[in-house]
Structure formats: C-alpha cells, structure tokens
Amino acid sequence: MNFVERHHKADKKYYNLTKEKKKNKTFLRKYGITLTQLQEMLLKQDYKCLICKEFMKRPVVDHNHETGKVRGLLCHYCNVVLGMAKERQDVLLEAVNYLNRYGSSRSL
C-alpha cells in the first residue's frame, strides 16, 4: 500500500470516527441519550415501532416536547401522526372513533 492509499484509508477512518462522535453529541444534546442507549432501545423494542409494531428502517426518537423526556422509538409515520395531532389525546381518540364509525381498511 503506497502513501496515498494509506493516507486515504486513515482519512476515511478518521472521518467515520468523527461522524460517529458528532452524531453521539447531537443525540446527547437533543434527547439526553447516547447512540449506545439508542441501540439498546432498538434491541429492547425488537426494531419495531411502539405504536404500529411494524419494523423500523429509520427509527425516530419520540420525546415529550415539554419535558424533553424520551418516550421511545417510533416509525416515521406514527411520529408524524402524533405531531399532526399536536399530541392531543382527544384528537387521536376522535380519529379512532371516526374510523370505527365510517369503517377503515384495517380493523382490530
């Protein structure tokens, strides 16, 4: 391996380490958890969304926006549903009632 190849390999290794450290810092700052804790949560949830129970390719950290406390990991769609309903339980319950009243493509 020549100098340029060694240098490129070292740069790539450094970049990946730095990228991981930055990601870890971001998770700590935003959610108060490390990437290791995130991985543990994923394993505990069997890589499934806490709401729809579907496999998550790219989990979203769900947290209480008032307290900042992490509630769990959700799929993108379930996270969007909560956000669009502004986390209001009354709205979400009415949505369930609506689907029960007028039918839905999926039922319990």
MMTF fields as JSON, N, C-alpha, C and O atoms, coordinates in Angstrom:
{
  "mmtfVersion": "1.0.0",
  "mmtfProducer": "UNKNOWN",
  "numBonds": 431,
  "numAtoms": 432,
  "numGroups": 108,
  "numChains": 1,
  "numModels": 1,
  "chainsPerModel": [1],
  "groupsPerChain": [108],
  "chainIdList": ["A"],
  "bondAtomList": [4, 2, 8, 6, 12, 10, 16, 14, 20, 18, 24, 22, 28, 26, 32, 30, 36, 34, 40, 38, 44, 42, 48, 46, 52, 50, 56, 54, 60, 58, 64, 62, 68, 66, 72, 70, 76, 74, 80, 78, 84, 82, 88, 86, 92, 90, 96, 94, 100, 98, 104, 102, 108, 106, 112, 110, 116, 114, 120, 118, 124, 122, 128, 126, 132, 130, 136, 134, 140, 138, 144, 142, 148, 146, 152, 150, 156, 154, 160, 158, 164, 162, 168, 166, 172, 170, 176, 174, 180, 178, 184, 182, 188, 186, 192, 190, 196, 194, 200, 198, 204, 202, 208, 206, 212, 210, 216, 214, 220, 218, 224, 222, 228, 226, 232, 230, 236, 234, 240, 238, 244, 242, 248, 246, 252, 250, 256, 254, 260, 258, 264, 262, 268, 266, 272, 270, 276, 274, 280, 278, 284, 282, 288, 286, 292, 290, 296, 294, 300, 298, 304, 302, 308, 306, 312, 310, 316, 314, 320, 318, 324, 322, 328, 326, 332, 330, 336, 334, 340, 338, 344, 342, 348, 346, 352, 350, 356, 354, 360, 358, 364, 362, 368, 366, 372, 370, 376, 374, 380, 378, 384, 382, 388, 386, 392, 390, 396, 394, 400, 398, 404, 402, 408, 406, 412, 410, 416, 414, 420, 418, 424, 422, 428, 426],
  "bondOrderList": [1, 1, 1, 1, 1, 1, 1, 1, 1, 1, 1, 1, 1, 1, 1, 1, 1, 1, 1, 1, 1, 1, 1, 1, 1, 1, 1, 1, 1, 1, 1, 1, 1, 1, 1, 1, 1, 1, 1, 1, 1, 1, 1, 1, 1, 1, 1, 1, 1, 1, 1, 1, 1, 1, 1, 1, 1, 1, 1, 1, 1, 1, 1, 1, 1, 1, 1, 1, 1, 1, 1, 1, 1, 1, 1, 1, 1, 1, 1, 1, 1, 1, 1, 1, 1, 1, 1, 1, 1, 1, 1, 1, 1, 1, 1, 1, 1, 1, 1, 1, 1, 1, 1, 1, 1, 1, 1],
  "groupList": [{"groupName": "MET", "atomNameList": ["N", "CA", "C", "O"], "elementList": ["N", "C", "C", "O"], "formalChargeList": [0, 0, 0, 0], "bondAtomList": [1, 0, 2, 1, 3, 2], "bondOrderList": [1, 1, 2], "singleLetterCode": "M", "chemCompType": "L-PEPTIDE LINKING"}, {"groupName": "ASN", "atomNameList": ["N", "CA", "C", "O"], "elementList": ["N", "C", "C", "O"], "formalChargeList": [0, 0, 0, 0], "bondAtomList": [1, 0, 2, 1, 3, 2], "bondOrderList": [1, 1, 2], "singleLetterCode": "N", "chemCompType": "L-PEPTIDE LINKING"}, {"groupName": "PHE", "atomNameList": ["N", "CA", "C", "O"], "elementList": ["N", "C", "C", "O"], "formalChargeList": [0, 0, 0, 0], "bondAtomList": [1, 0, 2, 1, 3, 2], "bondOrderList": [1, 1, 2], "singleLetterCode": "F", "chemCompType": "L-PEPTIDE LINKING"}, {"groupName": "VAL", "atomNameList": ["N", "CA", "C", "O"], "elementList": ["N", "C", "C", "O"], "formalChargeList": [0, 0, 0, 0], "bondAtomList": [1, 0, 2, 1, 3, 2], "bondOrderList": [1, 1, 2], "singleLetterCode": "V", "chemCompType": "L-PEPTIDE LINKING"}, {"groupName": "GLU", "atomNameList": ["N", "CA", "C", "O"], "elementList": ["N", "C", "C", "O"], "formalChargeList": [0, 0, 0, 0], "bondAtomList": [1, 0, 2, 1, 3, 2], "bondOrderList": [1, 1, 2], "singleLetterCode": "E", "chemCompType": "L-PEPTIDE LINKING"}, {"groupName": "ARG", "atomNameList": ["N", "CA", "C", "O"], "elementList": ["N", "C", "C", "O"], "formalChargeList": [0, 0, 0, 0], "bondAtomList": [1, 0, 2, 1, 3, 2], "bondOrderList": [1, 1, 2], "singleLetterCode": "R", "chemCompType": "L-PEPTIDE LINKING"}, {"groupName": "HIS", "atomNameList": ["N", "CA", "C", "O"], "elementList": ["N", "C", "C", "O"], "formalChargeList": [0, 0, 0, 0], "bondAtomList": [1, 0, 2, 1, 3, 2], "bondOrderList": [1, 1, 2], "singleLetterCode": "H", "chemCompType": "L-PEPTIDE LINKING"}, {"groupName": "LYS", "atomNameList": ["N", "CA", "C", "O"], "elementList": ["N", "C", "C", "O"], "formalChargeList": [0, 0, 0, 0], "bondAtomList": [1, 0, 2, 1, 3, 2], "bondOrderList": [1, 1, 2], "singleLetterCode": "K", "chemCompType": "L-PEPTIDE LINKING"}, {"groupName": "ALA", "atomNameList": ["N", "CA", "C", "O"], "elementList": ["N", "C", "C", "O"], "formalChargeList": [0, 0, 0, 0], "bondAtomList": [1, 0, 2, 1, 3, 2], "bondOrderList": [1, 1, 2], "singleLetterCode": "A", "chemCompType": "L-PEPTIDE LINKING"}, {"groupName": "ASP", "atomNameList": ["N", "CA", "C", "O"], "elementList": ["N", "C", "C", "O"], "formalChargeList": [0, 0, 0, 0], "bondAtomList": [1, 0, 2, 1, 3, 2], "bondOrderList": [1, 1, 2], "singleLetterCode": "D", "chemCompType": "L-PEPTIDE LINKING"}, {"groupName": "TYR", "atomNameList": ["N", "CA", "C", "O"], "elementList": ["N", "C", "C", "O"], "formalChargeList": [0, 0, 0, 0], "bondAtomList": [1, 0, 2, 1, 3, 2], "bondOrderList": [1, 1, 2], "singleLetterCode": "Y", "chemCompType": "L-PEPTIDE LINKING"}, {"groupName": "LEU", "atomNameList": ["N", "CA", "C", "O"], "elementList": ["N", "C", "C", "O"], "formalChargeList": [0, 0, 0, 0], "bondAtomList": [1, 0, 2, 1, 3, 2], "bondOrderList": [1, 1, 2], "singleLetterCode": "L", "chemCompType": "L-PEPTIDE LINKING"}, {"groupName": "THR", "atomNameList": ["N", "CA", "C", "O"], "elementList": ["N", "C", "C", "O"], "formalChargeList": [0, 0, 0, 0], "bondAtomList": [1, 0, 2, 1, 3, 2], "bondOrderList": [1, 1, 2], "singleLetterCode": "T", "chemCompType": "L-PEPTIDE LINKING"}, {"groupName": "GLY", "atomNameList": ["N", "CA", "C", "O"], "elementList": ["N", "C", "C", "O"], "formalChargeList": [0, 0, 0, 0], "bondAtomList": [1, 0, 2, 1, 3, 2], "bondOrderList": [1, 1, 2], "singleLetterCode": "G", "chemCompType": "PEPTIDE LINKING"}, {"groupName": "ILE", "atomNameList": ["N", "CA", "C", "O"], "elementList": ["N", "C", "C", "O"], "formalChargeList": [0, 0, 0, 0], "bondAtomList": [1, 0, 2, 1, 3, 2], "bondOrderList": [1, 1, 2], "singleLetterCode": "I", "chemCompType": "L-PEPTIDE LINKING"}, {"groupName": "GLN", "atomNameList": ["N", "CA", "C", "O"], "elementList": ["N", "C", "C", "O"], "formalChargeList": [0, 0, 0, 0], "bondAtomList": [1, 0, 2, 1, 3, 2], "bondOrderList": [1, 1, 2], "singleLetterCode": "Q", "chemCompType": "L-PEPTIDE LINKING"}, {"groupName": "CYS", "atomNameList": ["N", "CA", "C", "O"], "elementList": ["N", "C", "C", "O"], "formalChargeList": [0, 0, 0, 0], "bondAtomList": [1, 0, 2, 1, 3, 2], "bondOrderList": [1, 1, 2], "singleLetterCode": "C", "chemCompType": "L-PEPTIDE LINKING"}, {"groupName": "PRO", "atomNameList": ["N", "CA", "C", "O"], "elementList": ["N", "C", "C", "O"], "formalChargeList": [0, 0, 0, 0], "bondAtomList": [1, 0, 2, 1, 3, 2], "bondOrderList": [1, 1, 2], "singleLetterCode": "P", "chemCompType": "L-PEPTIDE LINKING"}, {"groupName": "SER", "atomNameList": ["N", "CA", "C", "O"], "elementList": ["N", "C", "C", "O"], "formalChargeList": [0, 0, 0, 0], "bondAtomList": [1, 0, 2, 1, 3, 2], "bondOrderList": [1, 1, 2], "singleLetterCode": "S", "chemCompType": "L-PEPTIDE LINKING"}],
  "groupTypeList": [0, 1, 2, 3, 4, 5, 6, 6, 7, 8, 9, 7, 7, 10, 10, 1, 11, 12, 7, 4, 7, 7, 7, 1, 7, 12, 2, 11, 5, 7, 10, 13, 14, 12, 11, 12, 15, 11, 15, 4, 0, 11, 11, 7, 15, 9, 10, 7, 16, 11, 14, 16, 7, 4, 2, 0, 7, 5, 17, 3, 3, 9, 6, 1, 6, 4, 12, 13, 7, 3, 5, 13, 11, 11, 16, 6, 10, 16, 1, 3, 3, 11, 13, 0, 8, 7, 4, 5, 15, 9, 3, 11, 11, 4, 8, 3, 1, 10, 11, 1, 5, 10, 13, 18, 18, 5, 18, 11],
  "groupIdList": [1, 2, 3, 4, 5, 6, 7, 8, 9, 10, 11, 12, 13, 14, 15, 16, 17, 18, 19, 20, 21, 22, 23, 24, 25, 26, 27, 28, 29, 30, 31, 32, 33, 34, 35, 36, 37, 38, 39, 40, 41, 42, 43, 44, 45, 46, 47, 48, 49, 50, 51, 52, 53, 54, 55, 56, 57, 58, 59, 60, 61, 62, 63, 64, 65, 66, 67, 68, 69, 70, 71, 72, 73, 74, 75, 76, 77, 78, 79, 80, 81, 82, 83, 84, 85, 86, 87, 88, 89, 90, 91, 92, 93, 94, 95, 96, 97, 98, 99, 100, 101, 102, 103, 104, 105, 106, 107, 108],
  "secStructList": [7, 7, 2, 2, 2, 2, 2, 2, 2, 2, 2, 2, 2, 2, 2, 2, 2, 2, 2, 2, 2, 2, 2, 2, 2, 2, 2, 2, 2, 2, 2, 1, 7, 7, 2, 2, 2, 2, 2, 2, 2, 2, 2, 2, 6, 6, 6, 5, 7, 6, 6, 6, 7, 7, 5, 7, 1, 1, 7, 3, 3, 3, 3, 7, 6, 6, 6, 7, 7, 3, 3, 3, 3, 3, 7, 2, 2, 2, 2, 2, 2, 2, 2, 2, 6, 6, 6, 7, 2, 2, 2, 2, 2, 2, 2, 2, 2, 2, 2, 2, 2, 2, 7, 7, 1, 1, 7, 7],
  "xCoordList": [0.865, 0.0, 0.914, 1.791, 0.691, 1.522, 1.042, 0.03, 1.769, 1.484, 0.072, -0.665, -0.295, -1.592, -2.723, -3.7, -2.602, -3.631, -3.742, -4.842, -2.575, -2.578, -3.218, -4.01, -2.861, -3.387, -4.914, -5.648, -5.364, -6.802, -7.535, -8.607, -6.975, -7.589, -7.664, -8.672, -6.591, -6.561, -7.59, -8.284, -7.691, -8.674, -10.093, -10.917, -10.373, -11.703, -12.04, -13.157, -11.066, -11.264, -11.526, -12.428, -10.749, -10.921, -12.291, -12.982, -12.677, -13.974, -15.11, -16.022, -15.055, -16.107, -16.158, -17.244, -15.004, -14.968, -15.537, -16.315, -15.144, -15.615, -17.118, -17.831, -17.599, -19.02, -19.81, -20.859, -19.31, -19.971, -19.979, -20.99, -18.86, -18.784, -19.768, -20.43, -19.87, -20.797, -22.237, -23.046, -22.548, -23.898, -24.227, -25.336, -23.243, -23.425, -23.686, -24.571, -22.913, -23.093, -24.477, -25.121, -24.926, -26.241, -27.347, -28.263, -27.262, -28.279, -28.254, -29.304, -27.07, -26.963, -27.588, -28.314, -27.296, -27.813, -29.323, -30.026, -29.829, -31.252, -32.143, -33.226, -31.661, -32.532, -31.989, -32.704, -30.728, -30.138, -29.783, -29.629, -29.649, -29.254, -28.067, -27.854, -27.306, -26.162, -26.602, -27.698, -25.745, -26.034, -26.107, -26.861, -25.328, -25.38, -26.749, -27.327, -27.262, -28.593, -29.674, -30.64, -29.499, -30.427, -30.44, -31.501, -29.261, -29.145, -29.812, -30.476, -29.636, -30.269, -31.793, -32.496, -32.301, -33.747, -34.262, -35.309, -33.518, -33.907, -33.993, -34.952, -32.986, -32.978, -34.148, -34.809, -34.402, -35.495, -36.842, -37.732, -36.993, -38.23, -38.252, -39.217, -37.202, -37.093, -37.188, -37.718, -36.671, -36.653, -38.055, -38.236, -39.052, -40.428, -40.962, -40.625, -41.804, -42.44, -43.334, -44.044, -43.299, -44.117, -45.617, -46.436, -45.979, -47.398, -47.929, -48.85, -47.367, -47.913, -47.284, -47.781, -46.206, -45.5, -44.833, -44.45, -44.693, -44.016, -42.515, -42.059, -41.74, -40.285, -39.882, -40.443, -38.907, -38.459, -37.111, -36.135, -37.061, -35.783, -34.994, -33.79, -35.699, -35.073, -35.909, -36.804, -35.628, -36.432, -36.3, -35.275, -37.374, -37.422, -37.505, -38.284, -36.705, -36.754, -37.955, -37.983, -38.941, -40.127, -39.883, -39.433, -40.185, -39.966, -41.051, -41.685, -41.251, -42.191, -41.557, -40.468, -42.223, -41.64, -41.615, -40.861, -42.422, -42.407, -41.3, -40.575, -41.167, -40.188, -38.867, -37.833, -38.909, -37.714, -37.463, -36.51, -38.297, -38.096, -38.405, -39.44, -37.485, -37.655, -38.704, -38.651, -39.675, -40.735, -40.426, -40.766, -39.793, -39.48, -39.146, -38.965, -39.067, -38.747, -39.967, -40.641, -40.238, -41.386, -40.949, -39.858, -41.818, -41.56, -41.924, -42.599, -41.482, -41.726, -43.22, -43.628, -44.023, -45.447, -46.172, -46.972, -45.893, -46.544, -46.1, -46.896, -44.849, -44.347, -45.062, -45.401, -45.288, -45.985, -47.433, -47.951, -48.086, -49.476, -49.551, -50.418, -48.647, -48.642, -48.406, -49.058, -47.48, -47.156, -48.295, -48.592, -48.938, -50.043, -51.245, -52.012, -51.4, -52.49, -52.056, -52.789, -50.862, -50.29, -50.272, -50.414, -50.094, -50.022, -51.263, -51.207, -52.388, -53.648, -54.377, -54.776, -54.544, -55.224, -56.666, -57.163, -57.343, -58.742, -58.874, -59.816, -57.944, -57.966, -57.705, -58.378, -56.735, -56.412, -57.562, -57.851, -58.217, -59.367, -60.529, -61.228, -60.726, -61.784, -61.464, -62.369, -60.198, -59.796, -60.136, -60.616, -59.891, -60.237, -61.751, -62.235, -62.496, -63.962, -64.469, -65.395, -63.86, -64.216, -64.024, -64.91, -62.864, -62.602, -63.556, -63.983, -63.891, -64.855, -66.238, -66.945, -66.616, -67.937, -68.065, -69.084, -67.048, -67.141, -66.358, -66.308, -65.752, -65.005, -63.598, -63.325, -62.739, -61.361, -60.913, -61.56, -59.818, -59.329, -58.735, -58.594, -58.386, -57.84, -58.676, -59.087, -58.915, -59.654, -58.908, -58.034, -59.264, -58.608, -59.017, -58.559],
  "yCoordList": [-1.17, 0.0, 1.236, 1.373, 2.124, 3.313, 4.403, 4.246, 5.484, 6.578, 7.141, 7.347, 7.386, 7.983, 7.064, 7.536, 5.773, 4.809, 4.762, 4.733, 4.756, 4.737, 6.018, 5.981, 7.132, 8.428, 8.475, 8.936, 7.996, 7.979, 7.083, 7.444, 5.93, 4.99, 5.612, 5.474, 6.293, 6.956, 8.082, 8.242, 8.862, 9.95, 9.414, 9.979, 8.33, 7.733, 7.223, 7.407, 6.581, 6.071, 7.236, 7.161, 8.305, 9.486, 10.118, 10.498, 10.229, 10.819, 10.031, 10.617, 8.693, 7.853, 7.99, 8.04, 8.05, 8.225, 9.584, 9.691, 10.616, 11.972, 12.069, 12.698, 11.451, 11.451, 10.794, 11.298, 9.68, 8.96, 9.81, 9.865, 10.477, 11.341, 12.499, 12.845, 13.103, 14.215, 13.749, 14.436, 12.583, 12.032, 11.766, 12.041, 11.222, 10.936, 12.233, 12.282, 13.281, 14.583, 15.154, 15.716, 15.009, 15.512, 14.817, 15.47, 13.485, 12.74, 13.105, 13.204, 13.305, 13.709, 15.081, 15.295, 16.005, 17.365, 17.415, 18.064, 16.739, 16.813, 15.976, 16.406, 14.752, 13.813, 13.317, 12.663, 13.629, 13.171, 11.7, 11.103, 11.098, 9.692, 9.551, 10.381, 8.49, 8.205, 7.258, 6.698, 7.087, 6.139, 4.716, 3.889, 4.436, 3.117, 2.897, 1.818, 3.907, 3.806, 3.653, 2.912, 4.362, 4.242, 2.802, 2.229, 2.236, 0.856, -0.11, -1.059, 0.129, -0.718, -0.613, -1.613, 0.6, 0.79, 0.02, -0.625, 0.094, -0.627, -2.126, -2.782, -2.656, -4.091, -4.461, -5.476, -3.644, -3.899, -3.89, -4.672, -3.004, -2.908, -3.883, -3.906, -4.691, -5.65, -4.94, -5.493, -3.716, -2.887, -2.567, -2.287, -2.61, -2.358, -1.093, -0.769, -0.386, 0.836, 0.506, -0.499, 1.358, 1.131, 1.304, 0.839, 1.954, 2.167, 1.132, 0.383, 1.08, 0.196, -1.197, -2.102, -1.364, -2.654, -3.106, -4.269, -2.192, -2.502, -2.341, -1.576, -3.073, -2.966, -1.551, -0.99, -0.979, 0.392, 0.365, -0.172, 0.94, 1.077, 2.241, 2.142, 3.345, 4.546, 5.04, 5.867, 4.543, 4.925, 6.409, 7.043, 6.929, 8.322, 8.314, 7.56, 9.15, 9.258, 10.125, 11.318, 9.515, 10.25, 10.758, 10.018, 12.031, 12.622, 13.643, 14.19, 13.888, 14.891, 16.256, 16.536, 17.087, 18.383, 19.365, 20.338, 19.122, 19.996, 19.608, 20.47, 18.311, 17.849, 17.421, 17.391, 17.09, 16.603, 15.121, 14.566, 14.472, 13.07, 12.165, 12.303, 11.237, 10.281, 9.25, 8.661, 9.047, 8.065, 6.732, 5.681, 6.762, 5.531, 5.821, 6.974, 4.761, 4.881, 4.538, 3.534, 5.393, 5.213, 5.203, 5.662, 4.67, 4.802, 6.241, 6.951, 6.64, 7.995, 8.326, 9.398, 7.412, 7.682, 7.882, 8.807, 7.018, 7.17, 8.455, 9.108, 8.817, 10.064, 11.258, 12.22, 11.195, 12.272, 12.376, 13.476, 11.221, 11.227, 11.969, 12.823, 11.645, 12.33, 13.825, 14.646, 14.162, 15.573, 16.34, 17.465, 15.733, 16.407, 16.593, 17.545, 15.673, 15.795, 16.665, 16.823, 17.22, 18.065, 17.347, 17.961, 16.014, 15.138, 15.226, 14.921, 15.642, 15.764, 14.427, 13.936, 13.852, 12.565, 12.642, 11.7, 13.746, 13.876, 13.801, 13.198, 14.405, 14.375, 12.957, 12.48, 12.296, 10.931, 9.966, 9.084, 10.131, 9.278, 9.54, 8.611, 10.791, 11.115, 10.521, 10.112, 10.475, 9.856, 8.369, 7.833, 7.705, 6.284, 6.12, 5.229, 6.964, 6.909, 7.117, 6.438, 8.05, 8.331, 7.081, 6.706, 6.443, 5.234, 4.107, 3.343, 4.0, 2.986, 3.251, 2.323, 4.527, 4.925, 4.726, 4.228, 5.109, 5.08, 3.951, 3.84, 3.123, 1.987, 2.375, 3.52, 1.424, 1.623, 0.363, -0.679, 0.455, -0.713, -1.75, -2.916, -1.326, -2.259, -2.153, -1.064, -3.267, -3.228, -4.051, -4.852, -3.842, -4.561, -6.003, -6.749],
  "zCoordList": [0.0, 0.0, 0.0, 0.853, -0.965, -1.051, -0.092, 0.591, -0.053, 0.88, 0.672, 1.636, -0.573, -0.877, -0.411, 0.171, -0.658, -0.233, 1.29, 1.841, 1.973, 3.436, 3.985, 4.927, 3.381, 3.805, 3.612, 4.486, 2.465, 2.17, 3.161, 3.647, 3.46, 4.398, 5.808, 6.5, 6.217, 7.532, 7.586, 8.591, 6.509, 6.442, 6.562, 7.281, 5.86, 5.878, 7.285, 7.768, 7.933, 9.294, 10.249, 11.084, 10.133, 10.977, 10.735, 11.68, 9.465, 9.112, 9.758, 10.34, 9.655, 10.235, 11.756, 12.333, 12.406, 13.856, 14.247, 15.194, 13.514, 13.787, 13.551, 14.333, 12.482, 12.157, 13.293, 13.695, 13.802, 14.905, 16.169, 16.869, 16.469, 17.652, 17.541, 18.519, 16.356, 16.146, 16.326, 16.949, 15.782, 15.902, 17.368, 17.826, 18.102, 19.519, 20.293, 21.146, 19.993, 20.648, 20.356, 21.241, 19.123, 18.734, 19.518, 20.017, 19.626, 20.37, 21.844, 22.478, 22.388, 23.791, 24.015, 24.986, 23.107, 23.238, 23.039, 23.813, 22.011, 21.682, 22.596, 22.992, 22.929, 23.63, 24.972, 25.731, 25.261, 26.513, 26.523, 27.588, 25.325, 25.234, 24.289, 23.405, 24.491, 23.624, 22.512, 22.557, 21.524, 20.453, 21.0, 20.488, 22.03, 22.672, 23.305, 23.178, 23.981, 24.584, 23.513, 23.694, 22.4, 21.282, 20.77, 20.522, 20.617, 20.14, 21.122, 20.705, 22.413, 23.44, 23.349, 23.496, 23.107, 22.963, 21.747, 21.807, 20.65, 19.435, 19.693, 19.289, 20.367, 20.671, 21.58, 21.362, 22.59, 23.531, 22.809, 23.143, 21.818, 21.051, 19.883, 19.119, 19.732, 18.623, 17.266, 16.303, 17.204, 15.998, 15.482, 14.297, 16.382, 15.975, 16.63, 17.769, 15.88, 16.358, 17.546, 17.535, 18.572, 19.762, 19.499, 20.292, 18.415, 18.128, 17.135, 17.462, 15.944, 14.907, 14.896, 14.225, 15.63, 15.745, 14.449, 14.32, 13.49, 12.225, 12.397, 13.246, 11.579, 11.595, 11.182, 10.24, 11.892, 11.592, 10.879, 11.404, 9.696, 8.993, 9.576, 9.812, 9.802, 10.354, 11.526, 11.344, 12.723, 13.889, 14.229, 13.981, 14.803, 15.242, 16.762, 17.346, 17.393, 18.851, 19.21, 18.911, 19.852, 20.284, 21.692, 22.567, 21.897, 23.216, 23.523, 22.62, 24.801, 25.261, 25.02, 25.522, 24.267, 23.913, 25.077, 25.05, 26.084, 27.261, 28.228, 28.725, 28.497, 29.484, 28.853, 29.521, 27.56, 26.88, 27.118, 26.572, 27.92, 28.255, 27.062, 26.41, 26.792, 25.696, 26.093, 27.173, 25.172, 25.429, 24.775, 25.318, 23.627, 22.917, 21.472, 21.079, 20.683, 19.269, 18.433, 18.666, 17.455, 16.58, 15.13, 14.791, 14.274, 12.841, 12.441, 13.187, 11.296, 10.808, 10.787, 11.235, 10.271, 10.1, 11.43, 11.571, 12.399, 13.705, 14.386, 15.061, 14.217, 14.782, 14.147, 14.836, 12.844, 12.141, 12.625, 12.814, 12.826, 13.323, 14.652, 14.841, 15.571, 16.867, 16.698, 17.343, 15.837, 15.611, 14.978, 15.38, 13.984, 13.299, 14.232, 14.087, 15.187, 16.166, 17.345, 18.321, 17.236, 18.299, 19.642, 20.699, 19.572, 20.747, 21.619, 22.81, 21.036, 21.785, 21.774, 20.718, 22.937, 23.055, 22.579, 21.961, 22.855, 22.433, 20.916, 20.402, 20.207, 18.741, 18.241, 17.327, 18.838, 18.422, 18.71, 17.901, 19.86, 20.184, 19.225, 18.818, 18.874, 17.9, 16.529, 15.803, 16.182, 14.912, 14.926, 13.927, 16.048, 16.189, 16.096, 15.398, 16.789, 16.738, 15.316, 14.872, 14.614, 13.225, 12.363, 11.595, 12.497, 11.712, 12.082, 11.216, 13.359, 13.79, 13.207, 12.814, 13.155, 12.68, 11.167, 10.69, 10.427, 8.97, 8.319, 7.094, 9.146, 8.607, 8.199, 7.837, 8.265, 7.802, 7.089, 7.19, 6.375, 5.636, 6.568, 6.199, 7.781, 8.777, 10.042, 10.441, 10.652, 11.915, 12.956, 12.626, 14.201, 15.304, 15.347, 16.212]
}
